[in-house]
Amino acid sequence: MHLSYSKLVEILVSLHRIPPSGIGAFKARLRKLQAEEVPLGSKPGKGKRVDYDLPMILELAVALELLQSGLSPSDASVLIKANRASFYSAGLMGIASDLTEESDPFVLISPVSMTGYPVEMYGERIEVIGAVSFVTRSFFNELFAKRRLFEPISGDSWRWLIVDVRKAMGNVLAVLTDDENMREAVFDAVLSAWERDASSRAQFIASRLNKIAELPIDFEDVTDVNP
C-alpha cells in the first residue's frame, strides 16, 4: 500500500474532521512536520515524489495526535525522532493485533520532556527532551489507581499527555479502509508489517513496554541556563 500526498491529505482531513476553511492551515502543519523529516522518508529531495507507506502513515498519525494535543510541530517531531521505533511498534500493536483490553497500548509523555529547555550538568549543556513511556491499559490503570504525591522520575503524572494508541490507530484503520478500492491493500500491508517487524516489536515489548521513562538528568544537580 502506497498513498500519494493528495490521497494522504484527503484521508487525514477526514480523520481529523477538518472543515474546508481549515484545510490550508492543516496542510501548512503537515509541511512543517515534513520539514522536520516526519514521517521518516517524507523529505527525499527537491522534485522527487513521495509515496506514503504504512510506517510513514502510522508515524504521521501519531504526530498529528500530538499536535491535536497542543504540541508544536517542532516539539512533536523531536519526541517522535527520539522514540521513532517505539512509536511505530506501539502503533502497529494498536492497529494490527487482536489485543485483550488490558493489553491496549498507551503513550504517556511527561510535561518535563516537552519543555525542551537547555540545562547544564557537570559542565555539559543538554536538552531535556524525550521522557516518553509506553504502557498497557492494565499498567496505566495500576499507575493511577494509587495516590502519588511525589513524582521523582519523569515529572508530575497529573499533567502527562496521554494517548490511547489502540483507539487512535483504530480510527486510522477505519478511515483507510473506508475506500473499498483500498481495503484489501491496507489489510495486506498491515499483515505484512506485523509479520516483517516481529523481532523489533519483541524488542520493544522487552525494553520499553510498561517501563516509565527516566529523564537523563538528576534535577538536584541541574542549573537552568536559559538565556
N, C-alpha and C positions, 0 to 999 in steps of 0.2 A: 504494500500500500504506500503510495506516494501522492501527496497533495500539492497542487500549485499554490502559490501565495494567495491568489484571489479566492480559491476554494477554501483555504485555511481561514482567511478573514471572514468569509461567509459563515463558516461553522462557528467560529469564536464569537461573532456578533450575535448569532442565535443563542449560543450557550450563555452569554452574559446579558442577554436581553437589551442590547444596545439600540436605542432609538435611532432613526435616520439622522437626526440632528447631532448625534454624538459620535457618528462613525468616523468623522475626520479626526477628532481628538483621540479616539480609540486607536486608529492607525498610527497616530503620532507616538503613542505609548509603545506600540509594537516596534516602531522604528528605533526608539530609544533602547529597548531591550536588545534588538538586533545589533545596534552599535556596540553593546556590551558583550556581544557574542553569546546571547541567549535567545534561542536554544543553540547548543553547540552545532556548528556547521551552517549557521544561517548567515554567515558573513564570508562567502567564498572568494570575493574579489569583484571588482567592477565589471559589469556586463555579463556576469555568469548567473544563470538561473538556478534557483534553489528549489528542490523538491523536498517536501517535508515528510519524513518517515515517522514511524510510531515513537521511537525515543525522542525525537525532536518535538512531536506533538505533546507528549506527556510532560516534557520539561517546560514547554511554553505554557501549558495548562497550569502547572504548579506556579510558575512565575506570575501569571495573571491572578491566581488566587491570592498571592502575597500582595500584589498591587491593589486588589479589591479590599484587602485588609488594612490598607493605609501606607504600605511601604512605597518608597520611591523606586523607579526602575533601577537606579544605581544600587540602592541597598539590596533590593531583591536579587539583582544579578550577582552581587558579591556573595550573598548567602548561598545561592544556588551553585555557583562555581566552586565554592569551598566544600560543598557537600553533594556534588553532581551525581556521583554513582549511587549514593544512598537515596537521594530523591527519586532517581529512576527506579531503583529496586522497590521502594515503597509504593511508587505509582503503579508499577507493574503488578505488585501484590494486590493493590486495590482494584485494578481493572481486570485482572486475568484469573485470579484464584477463587476457588469455592471455599472461602473462609467461614469459620464459625463467627458469630457475632463478637465473641470475646477476643478474636484474633484480628479484628479490623485495625488497620494501621492509622496512627495519628502522628502529626508533626507538632512538636512543641518548640517555640522559638522564644528564647529569653529576651526581655527588653534590653538587657545589657548588650546582647550581641547585635542589636540593631542600631546602637549609637554610632559605632564606627569611629569613636574619638581616639586620638593618639595618646598613648601613655608612655611613661618612661619607667623602666625597671632594670636595676643592675646596670645602668648606663646605656641601655638599649631602648630605642623607640619602636613600639609595636602598635598594631591596630587591634582594638578589642572588637572582634567580629567572629561570628560563626558558632555561637552556643545553640546549636540545633540538635534536638533529640527526636528519636523515632521510637514510638511505643505502641503497644497493642491497646485495645479498648480496656481489657481487664487490668493491665498495668496502670493505665490512665485513671481508671476508677479507684484503684487502690491508692494511687498517689494523692488523690484529692479527698479520700474518704476520712482521713485524719487531720486534725488541726495542726498546722505548722506555723509557728510564729517567727521562725528564723530560717532563712534560705542561704546557707553558706556556699553553695556550689555555683549556681548559674542564675542568680537574680531572683526577683520576687515572683513566685509562681502565680500569684493572683493577677499579674499583669502579662502573663505569657500570651503570645499569639498562638492560637490552636487551630489546626486544620484537620478535619475529618477526611482523610485521604480516600477512604472507601467511597464515601458519598460524593466527593468531588470527582473522582475518576469514573464513578457510575454515571454521573451527568455527562462527562466527556464521551463515554461509550454510547450513551443514548443518542447524543447528537450526531456522532459519527455514523451510526447505523440507521439513522432516520431515512437516509437516502438508500433505497433498495438496490440501486446500481453499485453502491459501495459496500453493502453489508457483508458479503462473502469475503471480499478483500480485507476488510477490517478484522473480522474474526480470524482469518488465516494469519494476518500479521501479528495479532495478539498471541495466538497459539505458538507461532514460530519464535517470537521473542521469549515467551515463557520457557520453551524448551532450550533455546540457544543460551540463555543467560542464567541457567540453573546454578552454575558454580558461583557466579558473582552474587546471586541472590542468597545462596547459602552463607557466603562470607559476610554479607550484610546482616543476616539474622544472627550470626555468631558474634560479630564485632560491634554492631550498632544498635540492634533492636532491643528495646527495654533497658537501655543504659542512658541515664541522664548525662548530657554532655557537660564536661567541666570546662570552665574558662581557662585559658592558658596562662593565667597570672594569679598571683597572690595579692589581693587588694590591700593587705596591710602594708605592703612594700611599694605601693604604687603612688606616683605623684602625677596629677593631671598636668599635662603640658600643652593644653590648648592655647593657641595664640590669643 
